[in-house]
Amino acid sequence: MRVKKHKGLRGTACLLVIVLVVSLLSGCTSGSTVEQTGDTDKYPRMRLRMTTNGTAIATDTVSAQRFAEIVAERSGNNIQISVFSDDQLAGGNMSKGVEMVAQGATDISAYATSVLAAIDQRLMVGALPWLFADYTEAREVIDTTGGPFYAKLLKEKGLHYLASTHNGFRQITNNERTIRTPEDIFGLKIRIPGGQIYREFWQAFKADPVAMSWGEVYTALQQGTLDGQENGYSVTNSANVFEIQKYMTEWNYTYEQYLFVVNQRVWDGLTPETQTLLQEAATEAANWGRDKVEKEELELRQKFMDSGMDVYIPTEEEMAAFKAVVQPMIARYAEIYGEEADRAFNLTGLE
């Protein structure tokens, strides 16, 4: 006997699928059910899509969420920003994510400079070895001369720069020995995120740098395929790497940051009041993210030591020996990046 299909049930199923798709595409920020009470002449109603590469709990994403909250509150919910973590709109592809915001397929992004460097290698200038002594200096340089330098490069690529927040200083962990001298690094197989600066840095110390997807690193460290990895406290903690690595040297060898950027055409189409709101909210959210990173690193250092990890902080003399190894590399990149980058970040002072 032939079973007759029920059109009503089929229609209901289709409706449920549509509802689920719309829910997924709405991102992490709600929208349509929120009462809009703002001045529509000042803040025209709009929904913007913002992408991040990090997970839902990563610094770039939580700072983006803070940004969205501030904008919604101060615009009377007229301007709502949906935040999409893990580069989900680009299928997890960071390079595609950068391309999408530059072309206007998405509106706003928070990406690490090492990711944005795909459109201009000079955006990696802030990651040169030991460029900043500490977070205070990083903030000061970026908020005075560094930010305008980024803004100029990004505008040439169709992006408007809003603000910078910490990704963090990167440390080294390994299972072989405490690293106190350049010789202690010789021969270590260290996972790196990719990029020429990172590769040349570790090669200068005669290590064996391995570019590997982060999702494969934990198992590789467990199995001894890798000796160590380099990352900030936050990532080392969130990935539980501190549980399987015996030694950490806190040497702040490079600083990484996330830049808040808006598609230039989208930016140009906003009212002056909306531009001011987005700029102020981005600056506030970025500084909130910076404070969060700095506070948590002190807590994580203690957590790692309490768990049995040997966390070593080199002396000034020991740091001088590390820095001497990469002076030729720094001088070469200072020349590659040019005079504008030198003036913005005082690269000559590193040589």
Secondary structure, DSSP 8 states (H G I E B T S, - for coil): ------HHHHHHHHHHHHHHHHHHHTTTS--TTS---S-TTTS--EEEEEEESS-TTSHHHHHHHHHHHHHHHHTTTSEEEEEE-TTGGGTT-HHHHHHHHHHTSSSEEEEEHHHHTTT-GGGGGGGSTT--SSHHHHHHHIIIIIHHHHHHHHHHTTEEEEEEEEEEEEEEEESS----SGGGGTT-EEEE---HHHHHHHHHTT-EEEE--GGGHHHHHHHTS-SEEEE-HHHHHHTTGGGT--EEEEEEEEEEEEEEEEEHHHHHTS-HHHHHHHHHHHHHHHHHHHHHHHHHHHHHHHHHHHTT-EEE---HHHHHHHHHHTHHHHHHHHHHH-HHHHHHHTGGGG-
